[in-house]
Amino acid sequence: MRVKRLTKTQLDIIARQTLEKTAEAGLQNARKNLPYIKKTILDLTPEAGPGVTDAAIIVSAGPSLHRKQPTRAILTSKFKGAVVAVDGSLGYCLRNGLVPDYVVTVDPHATRIIRWFGDTKLAHREADDYFQRQDLDPALNREEAARNQELIELVNRHGRSIKVIISTSVSEEIALRCLEAGMELYWWNPLYDDYDKPKSYSQQAYKLTKAPCMVTGGNCGTSAWVFAHAILHSKQTALLGMDLSYPPGTSIQNTQYYKEMVELFGDRAEEAFIRIYNPYLKQTWFTDPTYYWYRQSLLELARQADCSTYNCTEGGILFGKGIKFIPLKDFLNKFS
């Protein structure tokens, strides 16, 4: 087993780089999104169901989602809590008959994130191997045009049943695509930085949009967890597909931030990956510094929260104080 422990300074550098990369783009997108901001997450009233109402399942988009195929178990259990998908898992859910109550989206990328909703302009995009070289959604790795059209039709068919928890930072195209599919939009701002600092990005975003700010932990999966806790008041939250790492045997060329790692470390990029032994799985998975920072951020949030978090991913590296690492069937048996 080899575990590199990143220092607080190194983690702060990663956080600062993430901020610099996303904040300016996010604010530009927020200005373009102003005409569509009608409701915010504060306008949401969680619907009371006949069964468990304070439980939620977060469906993230890590490789274990496709390795474990959890949708059948959720559907057959008749789970009564909220199902919250990240944008990257929406296609997987819909193809497998699970229509989430909410989908969360936050990344400001101009062209990639729209793919999760079915890209009506895909034929006119510049070539991008982002989806082909990794397993965020294996269905998009092959027959690209056909699977994209399938996703367009699925989102159009089920859109009116899904509420979009949409960050002001996302591309205007996503807002338009969701509206086209009949989805309800509930807006929020990422908490980019310390709101109280003069001219902070968070303060600028709030003054511009008047949408509430929410912690993201740097990624969509953690944003979904925060949403479930802070807005849906979930006291029992299960995580699926929250690997924040890569399975043993994955080529580093097929990892999400491979190109960024090469830019930073050159031909020593492989040395920058961190290997972590998961005692529950008795396996060693590996991660990159960005995903490791996401892991540490979520662990810190989970320790502070007055709710129980269950990692039912059955893969990855997210374990530690504040997280209960259990099989999905155990969670469903307890809270369905």
C-alpha positions as CSV (number, residue, x, y, z in Angstrom):
1,M,0.0,0.0,0.0
2,R,1.2,3.5,-0.8
3,V,-0.6,6.6,0.4
4,K,0.7,10.0,-0.2
5,R,-0.5,12.5,2.4
6,L,-1.0,15.9,0.8
7,T,-0.1,18.7,3.1
8,K,-2.5,21.5,4.0
9,T,-0.5,23.8,1.9
10,Q,-0.8,21.5,-1.1
11,L,-4.6,21.1,-0.6
12,D,-4.9,24.9,-0.3
13,I,-3.1,25.3,-3.6
14,I,-5.5,22.8,-5.3
15,A,-8.4,24.7,-3.8
16,R,-7.1,28.0,-5.1
17,Q,-6.4,26.6,-8.6
18,T,-10.0,25.2,-8.7
19,L,-11.4,28.6,-7.6
20,E,-9.3,30.5,-10.2
21,K,-10.4,28.1,-12.9
22,T,-14.1,28.2,-12.3
23,A,-15.0,31.5,-10.6
24,E,-14.4,33.9,-13.5
25,A,-16.2,31.6,-16.0
26,G,-19.0,31.0,-13.4
27,L,-19.6,34.8,-13.0
28,Q,-19.7,35.3,-16.8
29,N,-22.2,32.5,-17.1
30,A,-24.3,34.0,-14.2
31,R,-24.7,37.2,-16.1
32,K,-26.0,35.3,-19.2
33,N,-28.3,33.3,-17.0
34,L,-30.0,36.3,-15.4
35,P,-33.1,36.2,-17.7
36,Y,-33.9,32.6,-16.6
37,I,-33.5,33.0,-12.8
38,K,-37.2,32.9,-11.7
39,K,-37.0,30.6,-8.7
40,T,-34.2,29.6,-6.3
41,I,-33.6,26.6,-4.1
42,L,-35.3,28.5,-1.3
43,D,-38.6,28.2,-3.2
44,L,-38.5,24.4,-2.9
45,T,-40.7,22.6,-0.5
46,P,-39.8,18.9,-0.1
47,E,-42.9,16.9,-0.8
48,A,-44.0,14.6,2.0
49,G,-44.2,11.0,1.0
50,P,-46.1,8.1,2.5
51,G,-43.0,6.5,3.8
52,V,-39.6,7.7,4.9
53,T,-39.4,11.5,4.2
54,D,-36.1,12.4,5.8
55,A,-33.9,10.0,3.7
56,A,-32.2,10.7,0.3
57,I,-30.0,8.9,-2.2
58,I,-27.4,10.8,-4.1
59,V,-26.5,9.2,-7.4
60,S,-23.0,10.4,-8.4
61,A,-21.2,9.3,-11.6
62,G,-18.2,7.4,-10.5
63,P,-17.2,4.0,-12.2
64,S,-18.8,2.0,-9.4
65,L,-22.2,3.2,-10.6
66,H,-21.8,1.1,-13.7
67,R,-20.0,-1.7,-12.0
68,K,-22.6,-2.2,-9.3
69,Q,-25.8,-1.3,-11.3
70,P,-27.9,-0.1,-8.2
71,T,-31.0,1.1,-10.0
72,R,-32.9,-2.2,-9.8
73,A,-32.4,-2.4,-6.1
74,I,-33.7,1.1,-5.6
75,L,-36.8,0.5,-7.8
76,T,-37.7,-2.8,-6.2
77,S,-37.3,-1.5,-2.7
78,K,-39.9,1.2,-3.3
79,F,-37.7,3.8,-1.6
80,K,-39.8,6.7,-0.5
81,G,-37.1,9.3,0.0
82,A,-35.7,11.8,-2.5
83,V,-33.4,10.6,-5.3
84,V,-30.9,13.3,-6.3
85,A,-28.8,12.7,-9.4
86,V,-25.7,14.6,-10.4
87,D,-25.8,15.7,-14.0
88,G,-23.3,13.0,-15.0
89,S,-25.5,10.2,-13.8
90,L,-28.8,11.5,-15.3
91,G,-28.4,9.4,-18.5
92,Y,-27.6,6.3,-16.5
93,C,-30.6,6.7,-14.3
94,L,-33.1,7.4,-17.1
95,R,-31.8,4.5,-19.3
96,N,-32.3,2.2,-16.4
97,G,-35.8,3.3,-15.5
98,L,-35.0,5.5,-12.5
99,V,-36.4,9.0,-12.8
100,P,-34.6,11.2,-10.2
101,D,-36.6,13.8,-8.3
102,Y,-33.8,16.3,-8.7
103,V,-30.7,16.7,-10.8
104,V,-27.8,18.9,-9.7
105,T,-25.5,20.8,-12.1
106,V,-22.7,23.2,-11.3
107,D,-19.7,22.9,-13.7
108,P,-19.2,26.0,-15.9
109,H,-17.6,24.2,-18.8
110,A,-18.9,25.6,-22.1
111,T,-19.5,22.4,-24.1
112,R,-19.1,19.3,-22.0
113,I,-21.8,19.5,-19.3
114,I,-24.6,19.9,-21.9
115,R,-23.8,16.3,-23.0
116,W,-25.4,15.0,-19.8
117,F,-28.7,16.5,-20.8
118,G,-28.5,15.4,-24.5
119,D,-26.7,17.9,-26.7
120,T,-28.9,19.1,-29.6
121,K,-25.9,20.7,-31.2
122,L,-23.5,17.8,-30.9
123,A,-22.9,17.5,-34.6
124,H,-21.5,21.0,-34.8
125,R,-19.1,20.7,-31.8
126,E,-15.3,20.6,-32.1
127,A,-13.9,17.1,-31.6
128,D,-13.3,16.3,-27.9
129,D,-12.1,12.9,-26.5
130,Y,-13.2,13.7,-23.0
131,F,-16.0,11.1,-23.0
132,Q,-14.3,8.5,-25.1
133,R,-11.2,8.1,-22.9
134,Q,-12.9,7.6,-19.6
135,D,-15.8,5.8,-17.9
136,L,-17.9,8.6,-16.5
137,D,-20.7,7.2,-18.7
138,P,-19.6,4.2,-20.8
139,A,-22.7,4.4,-22.9
140,L,-21.3,7.6,-24.4
141,N,-18.0,6.0,-25.3
142,R,-19.4,4.3,-28.4
143,E,-22.0,5.1,-31.0
144,E,-21.7,8.7,-29.8
145,A,-24.4,10.3,-32.1
146,A,-27.0,7.5,-31.5
147,R,-26.6,7.5,-27.7
148,N,-26.8,11.3,-27.6
149,Q,-30.0,11.2,-29.5
150,E,-31.3,8.5,-27.2
151,L,-30.5,10.8,-24.2
152,I,-32.2,13.8,-25.8
153,E,-35.4,11.7,-26.2
154,L,-35.2,10.4,-22.6
155,V,-34.7,13.9,-21.1
156,N,-37.5,15.3,-23.2
157,R,-39.8,12.4,-22.1
158,H,-39.1,12.7,-18.4
159,G,-38.1,16.3,-18.0
160,R,-41.4,17.5,-16.5
161,S,-40.9,15.1,-13.6
162,I,-37.4,16.4,-12.7
163,K,-36.4,19.5,-10.8
164,V,-33.1,21.0,-11.8
165,I,-30.9,22.3,-9.0
166,I,-29.0,24.6,-11.3
167,S,-26.0,26.7,-10.4
168,T,-25.8,30.2,-11.8
169,S,-22.3,29.2,-12.9
170,V,-23.4,26.7,-15.7
171,S,-23.5,27.5,-19.3
172,E,-26.6,29.3,-20.6
173,E,-27.1,26.4,-23.0
174,I,-27.9,24.1,-20.1
175,A,-30.6,26.4,-18.8
176,L,-32.1,26.6,-22.3
177,R,-31.9,22.8,-22.8
178,C,-33.6,22.1,-19.5
179,L,-36.4,24.6,-20.2
180,E,-36.8,23.0,-23.6
181,A,-37.3,19.6,-21.9
182,G,-40.0,21.1,-19.5
183,M,-37.8,21.0,-16.4
184,E,-38.3,23.3,-13.5
185,L,-35.2,25.3,-12.6
186,Y,-34.2,26.2,-9.1
187,W,-31.1,28.4,-8.9
188,W,-28.2,28.8,-6.5
189,N,-24.7,30.2,-6.4
190,P,-21.6,28.2,-5.6
191,L,-19.8,29.5,-2.4
192,Y,-16.6,30.2,-4.3
193,D,-14.7,31.7,-1.5
194,D,-15.1,33.7,1.8
195,Y,-18.3,35.7,1.3
196,D,-17.3,38.4,3.8
197,K,-14.0,39.3,2.0
198,P,-14.3,42.5,0.0
199,K,-15.2,41.8,-3.7
200,S,-15.2,38.1,-3.1
201,Y,-16.5,36.0,-6.0
202,S,-19.4,34.7,-3.8
203,Q,-20.5,38.2,-2.8
204,Q,-20.4,39.3,-6.5
205,A,-22.5,36.3,-7.5
206,Y,-25.1,36.9,-4.8
207,K,-25.4,40.6,-5.5
208,L,-25.8,39.9,-9.2
209,T,-28.4,37.0,-9.0
210,K,-29.9,37.2,-5.5
211,A,-29.8,33.4,-5.4
212,P,-28.5,31.8,-2.1
213,C,-25.0,30.5,-1.9
214,M,-24.3,26.8,-1.2
215,V,-21.0,25.0,-0.4
216,T,-19.9,22.7,-3.3
217,G,-16.8,20.9,-2.0
218,G,-15.4,21.6,-5.5
219,N,-17.7,19.1,-7.3
220,C,-21.2,18.2,-8.3
221,G,-21.5,15.1,-6.0
222,T,-20.7,17.0,-2.8
223,S,-23.0,19.8,-4.0
224,A,-25.8,17.3,-4.2
225,W,-25.0,16.0,-0.7
226,V,-25.1,19.6,0.6
227,F,-28.4,20.2,-1.2
228,A,-30.0,17.1,0.3
229,H,-28.9,18.1,3.8
230,A,-29.5,21.9,3.7
231,I,-32.6,22.1,1.5
232,L,-34.3,18.7,1.7
233,H,-33.4,18.3,5.4
234,S,-32.3,14.7,4.8
235,K,-31.1,13.1,8.0
236,Q,-30.2,9.8,6.3
237,T,-28.3,10.2,3.1
238,A,-26.8,7.4,0.9
239,L,-24.1,7.9,-1.6
240,L,-23.9,5.9,-4.9
241,G,-21.1,6.3,-7.5
242,M,-19.1,8.4,-5.1
243,D,-15.7,6.8,-5.9
244,L,-13.5,10.0,-6.1
245,S,-10.9,7.6,-7.5
246,Y,-10.3,4.9,-10.1
247,P,-10.5,1.1,-9.9
248,P,-7.4,-1.0,-9.8
249,G,-6.1,-1.6,-13.3
250,T,-7.4,1.7,-14.8
251,S,-4.9,3.3,-17.2
252,I,-3.9,6.8,-16.1
253,Q,-4.7,7.9,-19.6
254,N,-8.3,7.1,-18.9
255,T,-8.6,9.2,-15.8
256,Q,-10.6,12.5,-15.7
257,Y,-7.8,14.9,-15.0
258,Y,-5.0,13.1,-17.0
259,K,-4.3,16.0,-19.3
260,E,-4.1,18.5,-16.5
261,M,-1.8,16.1,-14.6
262,V,0.5,16.0,-17.6
263,E,0.5,19.8,-17.9
264,L,1.6,20.0,-14.2
265,F,4.0,17.1,-13.9
266,G,5.0,16.1,-17.5
267,D,6.5,12.6,-17.8
268,R,6.3,12.2,-14.0
269,A,2.5,12.5,-14.0
270,E,2.0,8.9,-12.8
271,E,4.0,9.6,-9.7
272,A,1.5,12.2,-8.6
273,F,-1.4,9.7,-8.3
274,I,-2.2,8.6,-4.8
275,R,-2.9,5.0,-3.9
276,I,-5.3,4.3,-1.0
277,Y,-6.2,0.9,0.5
278,N,-9.9,0.5,1.2
279,P,-10.2,-1.9,4.2
280,Y,-13.9,-2.5,3.5
281,L,-13.2,-3.7,-0.1
282,K,-9.7,-5.0,0.6
283,Q,-8.6,-3.2,-2.6
284,T,-6.2,-0.4,-3.4
285,W,-7.8,2.3,-5.6
286,F,-5.9,5.3,-6.9
287,T,-6.8,8.9,-7.2
288,D,-5.3,12.2,-8.3
289,P,-4.7,15.3,-6.2
290,T,-8.0,17.0,-7.3
291,Y,-10.2,14.0,-6.4
292,Y,-8.2,13.6,-3.1
293,W,-9.1,17.2,-2.2
294,Y,-12.7,16.5,-3.0
295,R,-12.5,13.5,-0.7
296,Q,-11.0,15.5,2.2
297,S,-13.6,18.2,1.8
298,L,-16.6,15.9,1.9
299,L,-15.2,14.0,4.9
300,E,-14.8,17.3,6.8
301,L,-18.4,18.3,5.9
302,A,-19.8,14.9,6.9
303,R,-18.1,15.2,10.3
304,Q,-19.7,18.5,11.0
305,A,-23.2,17.8,9.7
306,D,-26.1,16.7,11.9
307,C,-27.1,13.9,9.6
308,S,-25.9,10.4,8.9
309,T,-24.1,9.7,5.7
310,Y,-23.9,6.2,4.3
311,N,-21.4,5.4,1.5
312,C,-23.2,2.7,-0.4
313,T,-21.0,3.0,-3.5
314,E,-19.2,-0.3,-2.8
315,G,-16.1,1.1,-4.4
316,G,-13.6,4.0,-4.1
317,I,-11.9,5.8,-1.3
318,L,-14.5,7.7,0.6
319,F,-14.4,6.3,4.1
320,G,-13.5,7.7,7.5
321,K,-15.1,9.4,10.5
322,G,-18.6,10.8,9.6
323,I,-19.1,8.2,6.8
324,K,-20.7,4.8,7.3
325,F,-19.5,2.4,4.6
326,I,-22.3,-0.1,4.0
327,P,-23.9,-2.0,1.1
328,L,-26.8,-0.4,-0.6
329,K,-29.2,-3.2,0.4
330,D,-28.6,-2.5,4.0
331,F,-29.5,1.1,3.6
332,L,-32.6,0.2,1.6
333,N,-33.7,-2.4,4.1
334,K,-33.4,0.2,6.9
335,F,-35.0,3.2,5.2
336,S,-37.5,1.9,2.6
